[in-house]
Amino acid sequence: MRTILWLELLRPPLGPTGGVVGAGSCNLHNLLEFCHKMVTLPDLVAQVARAQARHFAAGSPSGRPQPLLVPRKEGPQWWDARNSASPVVKPPSQAGGPWRMWYYGRAGAEWSKGLKAFLPTGRIGCAESDDGLKWRRRKGPLEGGACLDPSEEGFDCVHVGVGDVVELPNGTLWMYYFGGGLDGLPNEGIRMQIGLATSDDGLTWHRAGDALLTPSGEDFDALFVAWPRVLPPWQTRDVLGLSGKWYMTYHTAQFGPEGLRWTAGAALSEDGLVWSKVGPILGPSGGGWDALGVGVRHVLVKDGALTMLYEAVDEQGDHAVGLAVSSDGLTWRRQEVPGRAAGGPVLRKGEDGDWDSRVVGTPYAVAPVGDAPWRLYYVGEAKGSPGLRIGVAECYEDDLLCWRKRGAEAMDLPKDAREGLYKRVFEDAQKSKVAAAPSSPPPALDLDLPD
């Protein structure tokens, strides 16, 4: 017999700081969606497993989510002693291999050449993990353990930041990074460009020539091009209009009468080296949570289409993360989110006292690996506690609408996620409303995150 089971009675109540993102609308969405589904017993067990997993993934034993990577942990001599930011995370490429993360940061208030920094960028380093939650820094070959530094001269001689990392079929790693030099107005370092570095081990990197993508005259991206995210052709082959092409998104900013606005652009390539811009793809909404525009984003291929998790800024300067979708990578629309504005948001900054209470941003999503859910790695900072940190949120549904923040100290589910579920289903069903159902249906120049 098919039954309808009220999900809210199967799930422990959530505390005021239980790490829920958009608590009211998120719970209501899940409840309404579940209660309108006809579920068989195996489906019911799977739903309960996900509900239980959400509860256990709420965060540390104290009930508050915790960051995964914190600056200064290795001491002031380490390359990212001030900021650890903008994670690019890759799950194991082969059985038994480590999770790897590349991110940018710096140890002091200045960039190379003695210039005062106005972004959290500077240098690039690496960390590894056995499970994607507990991370350890890997010491690179450069001073302080970094992997990639600004060049001596050229477009990236002042600061660098990682955008994305692609592993080629032969195992070689391509890092699409961005950097700024001594030119640019109104500040040196602002005219950022996108370059490429290669590596065999993820620690020692070699630049592959000059910049691949540069600002364009008087166009929308005349100020800078930066924070590239790249999909290789083996990921875009089923996407209409992108089949066999490399696809890059990046973002830029424009100064206007009303201040600074952010816009995401895209470019295409046949080989990952020579790129052709296609123009702006998503910009300011004009009002609401993403009124001032779209910044750092991550694009995923799902069911032959594209999903973008993007960082945006409202008129008060608050950052949040939302969703957009596209069938071809050229025309994007903000995803409809029940109970919220178009696009969301689906991830907000935390409550007072949380590690990310001041700001969140730079999302990077990883699809489920093994028994793990969707994971969204992001950067945050606490009010009154300078220093960007890296954290993670998890989602147990493919719609990517409901994310629960968690931390490395969070309780883990038992290896056998079905343990005791049948017993719990029937005990809870006796207490809940069960009904039979029919069988038919800077600083305007603070362009990334505050430093």
C-alpha positions in Angstrom: 0.0 0.0 0.0 1.2 3.5 -0.7 1.3 5.9 2.1 1.9 9.6 2.8 4.1 10.2 5.8 4.6 13.7 7.3 8.3 14.3 7.1 8.3 16.9 9.8 7.4 14.1 12.4 10.3 12.0 11.2 12.9 14.6 11.7 14.2 16.1 15.0 13.3 19.8 15.5 16.0 22.2 14.5 17.4 24.6 17.0 17.8 28.4 16.3 21.5 27.9 15.3 21.3 24.4 13.9 23.1 25.5 10.7 19.9 25.6 8.6 20.1 27.8 5.6 16.8 29.7 5.1 15.3 27.7 7.9 11.6 28.4 7.5 11.4 28.2 3.7 13.7 25.3 3.5 11.7 23.1 5.9 8.4 24.1 4.4 9.7 23.3 0.9 10.8 19.8 1.9 7.6 19.2 3.8 5.3 20.2 1.0 7.3 18.5 -1.7 7.4 15.2 0.3 3.7 15.2 1.3 2.7 15.5 -2.3 4.6 12.5 -3.4 3.2 8.9 -3.4 5.9 6.8 -1.8 6.4 3.1 -1.6 8.1 1.6 1.5 11.6 1.5 -0.1 11.1 5.1 -1.2 10.0 6.0 2.3 13.0 4.3 3.9 15.3 6.3 1.5 13.5 9.6 2.5 13.9 8.8 6.2 17.6 8.1 5.6 18.1 11.5 4.0 16.1 13.2 6.8 18.2 11.4 9.4 21.4 12.3 7.5 20.4 16.0 7.5 20.0 15.9 11.3 23.4 14.3 11.8 25.1 16.7 9.4 23.9 19.7 11.3 27.4 20.7 12.5 29.7 20.3 15.5 28.4 18.7 18.7 27.8 22.2 20.0 25.1 22.7 17.3 27.1 25.3 15.4 28.7 24.5 12.1 32.5 24.8 12.0 35.0 25.8 9.3 37.2 23.2 7.7 40.3 25.3 7.1 41.3 28.2 9.3 44.3 30.6 8.8 47.1 30.8 11.3 46.7 27.1 12.4 50.2 26.3 11.3 51.6 29.6 12.6 52.4 33.1 11.3 55.1 31.8 9.0 52.7 29.8 6.8 51.7 31.3 3.4 48.0 31.8 4.3 48.3 33.0 7.9 45.9 35.9 7.3 43.3 34.5 4.8 42.3 31.0 3.5 39.8 31.6 0.7 38.0 30.5 -2.5 38.4 26.7 -2.4 38.6 24.6 -5.6 37.8 21.0 -4.4 38.4 17.8 -6.4 37.3 14.3 -5.1 39.6 11.3 -5.6 40.3 10.6 -9.2 41.1 7.0 -8.4 40.1 4.6 -5.7 42.1 5.2 -2.5 43.3 8.6 -3.6 43.0 11.8 -1.5 40.5 14.7 -1.9 42.4 17.8 -3.0 41.8 21.5 -2.5 43.5 24.5 -4.0 42.8 27.9 -2.6 44.3 31.4 -2.3 45.3 33.6 0.5 48.2 35.4 2.0 50.0 36.0 5.3 50.0 39.8 5.6 48.2 43.0 4.6 50.4 43.5 1.5 50.7 41.9 -1.9 54.0 41.4 -3.8 55.9 44.6 -4.7 54.8 46.1 -1.4 51.3 47.0 -2.6 48.5 47.2 -0.1 46.0 44.4 -0.8 42.3 45.2 -1.4 41.3 41.5 -2.1 42.0 38.3 -0.2 44.1 37.0 -3.1 47.9 36.9 -3.1 49.3 33.3 -3.3 48.0 29.8 -4.0 48.4 26.6 -1.9 47.0 23.1 -1.5 45.4 20.9 1.1 44.3 17.2 1.2 41.7 15.1 2.9 40.6 11.5 3.2 36.9 12.3 3.3 36.4 15.9 2.1 35.8 17.1 5.6 39.0 16.9 7.6 41.7 18.7 5.8 45.4 19.0 6.2 47.6 21.5 4.4 50.2 20.2 2.0 53.5 22.1 2.0 54.3 23.4 -1.5 57.8 24.1 -2.8 57.6 27.9 -2.3 58.3 30.1 0.8 55.8 29.4 3.5 54.5 26.3 1.8 52.7 27.9 -1.2 52.4 26.3 -4.6 52.1 29.3 -6.9 53.3 32.8 -6.4 53.1 36.0 -8.4 55.6 36.2 -11.2 58.6 38.4 -11.2 57.1 40.6 -13.9 54.1 40.4 -16.2 50.3 40.5 -15.9 50.4 38.5 -12.6 53.4 40.1 -10.8 51.4 41.5 -7.9 48.9 38.9 -6.8 47.3 35.6 -8.0 44.3 33.5 -7.1 43.1 30.0 -8.2 40.0 29.9 -10.4 39.6 26.2 -11.3 41.6 23.0 -11.8 40.9 20.5 -14.6 42.5 17.0 -14.6 43.2 15.9 -18.2 42.7 12.2 -19.2 46.5 11.6 -18.9 46.5 12.9 -15.3 48.1 16.3 -15.9 46.5 19.1 -14.0 45.6 22.4 -15.6 45.0 25.3 -13.2 43.1 28.3 -14.6 44.2 31.1 -12.3 43.9 34.9 -12.4 46.4 37.6 -11.5 47.0 41.3 -11.4 50.1 43.4 -12.2 51.3 46.9 -11.8 48.8 48.4 -14.3 45.2 49.2 -13.8 43.0 52.1 -12.6 42.0 53.2 -10.0 44.4 50.8 -8.2 47.5 48.8 -9.3 46.5 45.1 -9.3 42.9 45.7 -10.4 43.4 44.8 -14.1 43.3 41.1 -13.5 43.7 38.6 -16.4 43.3 34.8 -16.6 46.3 32.5 -17.1 47.1 28.8 -17.1 49.6 26.7 -15.1 50.2 23.0 -15.3 51.3 20.3 -12.8 51.9 16.6 -12.5 51.5 16.4 -8.7 49.3 19.4 -7.7 52.1 21.0 -5.7 54.7 22.2 -8.3 53.2 24.4 -11.0 54.6 25.8 -14.2 53.1 28.7 -16.1 52.0 28.1 -19.6 52.8 31.3 -21.4 51.0 34.6 -21.3 47.4 35.4 -20.3 44.6 33.4 -22.0 41.9 36.0 -21.4 42.3 39.7 -21.0 40.0 42.7 -20.4 38.3 44.1 -23.5 38.6 47.8 -24.3 35.4 49.5 -23.6 33.3 46.3 -23.3 31.5 45.1 -20.1 34.7 43.4 -18.9 37.1 46.4 -19.5 38.1 46.6 -15.9 39.2 43.0 -15.3 38.5 39.3 -16.1 38.9 37.0 -13.1 37.7 34.0 -11.1 37.5 31.6 -14.0 35.5 28.3 -13.8 36.1 25.8 -16.6 34.2 22.8 -17.9 36.2 20.5 -20.3 34.6 19.0 -23.4 34.1 15.6 -21.8 31.7 17.2 -19.4 29.9 19.4 -21.9 29.4 16.8 -24.6 25.7 16.4 -23.7 24.9 20.1 -23.4 23.1 21.6 -26.3 25.3 24.1 -28.1 28.5 23.2 -26.1 29.2 19.7 -27.4 32.9 19.2 -27.7 33.8 22.6 -26.5 35.6 24.0 -23.4 33.3 26.3 -21.5 34.6 29.1 -19.1 32.7 31.5 -16.9 34.3 34.4 -15.2 33.3 37.7 -13.7 34.1 41.4 -13.9 32.8 44.7 -12.5 31.7 48.0 -13.9 31.9 51.5 -12.3 28.7 53.4 -12.9 26.7 56.4 -11.6 25.2 54.2 -8.9 28.5 52.6 -7.9 30.1 49.2 -8.6 28.1 46.4 -10.3 29.3 42.8 -11.0 28.6 40.7 -14.1 29.4 37.2 -15.1 30.7 36.5 -18.6 31.5 33.3 -20.7 34.0 32.2 -23.2 34.4 29.1 -25.5 37.4 27.2 -26.7 38.3 24.2 -28.9 41.4 23.3 -27.0 41.3 25.0 -23.6 44.0 27.4 -24.6 42.6 29.8 -27.2 39.4 31.4 -26.0 36.6 33.4 -27.6 34.3 35.5 -25.4 30.6 35.3 -25.9 29.7 38.3 -23.7 27.8 38.8 -20.4 25.6 35.9 -19.2 24.2 37.0 -15.8 24.3 40.4 -14.1 22.6 42.6 -11.5 18.9 41.9 -10.9 18.1 45.4 -10.0 16.6 44.6 -6.6 16.6 42.1 -3.8 19.3 39.8 -2.6 21.4 39.9 -5.9 20.6 43.5 -6.8 24.3 44.5 -7.4 25.3 41.6 -9.5 26.9 38.2 -9.9 30.4 37.4 -8.7 32.2 34.1 -8.1 30.2 31.2 -9.4 30.5 27.4 -10.1 28.8 25.7 -13.0 27.7 22.1 -13.0 26.4 19.8 -15.7 23.2 18.1 -14.6 20.9 16.1 -16.8 22.3 17.6 -20.0 21.9 21.2 -18.8 23.8 23.6 -16.7 23.3 24.7 -13.1 25.1 27.7 -11.6 25.7 28.3 -7.9 26.6 32.0 -7.8 27.7 34.5 -5.3 25.8 37.8 -5.3 25.5 41.1 -3.4 22.5 43.1 -2.3 22.2 46.9 -1.8 23.4 46.6 1.8 26.6 44.8 0.7 25.5 41.4 2.1 26.8 38.4 0.1 24.7 35.2 -0.5 24.7 32.3 -2.9 21.9 31.4 -5.3 20.9 29.3 -8.3 20.6 29.8 -12.0 20.0 27.4 -14.9 20.8 27.2 -18.6 20.3 24.8 -21.4 23.2 26.1 -23.6 25.5 28.1 -21.3 24.7 31.3 -23.2 21.2 32.2 -21.9 20.8 31.9 -18.2 17.8 32.4 -15.9 17.5 32.6 -12.1 16.1 29.4 -10.7 12.6 29.6 -9.1 13.0 28.8 -5.4 9.7 28.1 -3.5 9.1 30.8 -0.8 12.0 32.9 -1.9 13.0 35.3 -4.7 14.2 34.2 -8.1 17.6 32.6 -7.6 17.2 32.1 -3.9 19.3 32.6 -2.1 20.1 29.1 -1.0 23.0 29.9 1.3 23.3 33.0 3.6 25.7 34.2 6.1 25.4 32.7 9.6 23.9 34.0 12.8 25.8 36.2 15.3 28.4 34.0 16.9 28.8 31.7 13.8 32.1 31.5 12.0 30.5 32.9 8.9 28.4 35.6 10.5 29.8 38.5 8.4 30.0 37.1 4.9 29.8 34.0 2.7 30.9 33.5 -0.9 33.0 31.8 -3.6 30.9 28.6 -3.9 32.4 25.4 -5.3 30.1 22.3 -5.5 31.0 18.6 -5.6 28.5 16.0 -6.7 27.9 13.0 -4.4 30.8 10.7 -4.0 30.0 7.2 -2.5 27.6 7.8 0.4 28.3 11.5 0.7 25.7 14.1 -0.3 26.2 17.1 -2.5 28.8 19.4 -1.0 29.2 23.1 -1.4 32.5 24.5 -0.3 32.6 28.2 0.4 34.4 31.0 2.2 33.2 32.9 5.2 34.3 35.3 8.0 33.0 36.0 11.5 32.0 39.5 12.7 34.8 40.9 14.8 37.2 38.1 13.8 39.2 39.0 10.7 40.5 36.2 8.6 38.6 34.3 5.8 38.0 30.6 6.4 36.7 27.7 4.4 33.6 25.8 5.2 31.1 23.4 3.7 27.4 22.9 3.4 25.6 19.7 2.3 22.5 18.9 0.3 20.6 15.6 0.1 18.4 16.5 -2.8 19.3 16.9 -6.5 17.4 20.2 -6.8 20.2 21.8 -4.7 17.7 24.1 -2.9 18.3 23.1 0.7 21.8 23.3 2.1 22.8 22.5 5.7 26.1 23.9 6.9 28.4 21.5 8.7 31.9 21.1 9.9 34.8 18.7 10.2 33.7 17.8 13.8 30.2 16.9 12.8 28.8 13.6 13.7 28.9 11.0 10.9 26.1 8.7 10.0 26.6 5.0 10.7 28.2 3.1 7.9 25.0 1.2 7.5 22.6 4.1 6.9 19.6 1.8 7.0 20.3 0.5 10.5 17.1 0.7 12.5 15.2 2.6 9.9 12.4 0.1 9.4 11.8 0.1 13.2 11.8 3.9 13.3 9.5 4.2 10.3 6.7 2.1 11.9 7.1 3.6 15.4 6.9 7.1 14.0 4.0 6.2 11.7 1.9 5.1 14.7 2.3 8.6 16.1 1.9 10.5 12.9 -0.9 11.2 10.5 -0.8 8.4 8.0 -3.4 8.3 5.2 -4.0 5.9 2.4 -3.5 7.4 -1.1 -4.8 6.2 -4.4 -2.3 4.3 -6.6 -2.5 7.0 -9.4 -0.8 10.3 -9.2 36.0 49.7 -2.1 35.3 49.9 -0.2 34.2 50.0 -3.7 37.2 48.0 -4.7 36.4 45.1 -2.4 35.6 43.0 -5.5 35.6 39.5 -4.0 34.9 39.4 -0.3 35.7 41.8 2.5 39.3 41.5 3.7 
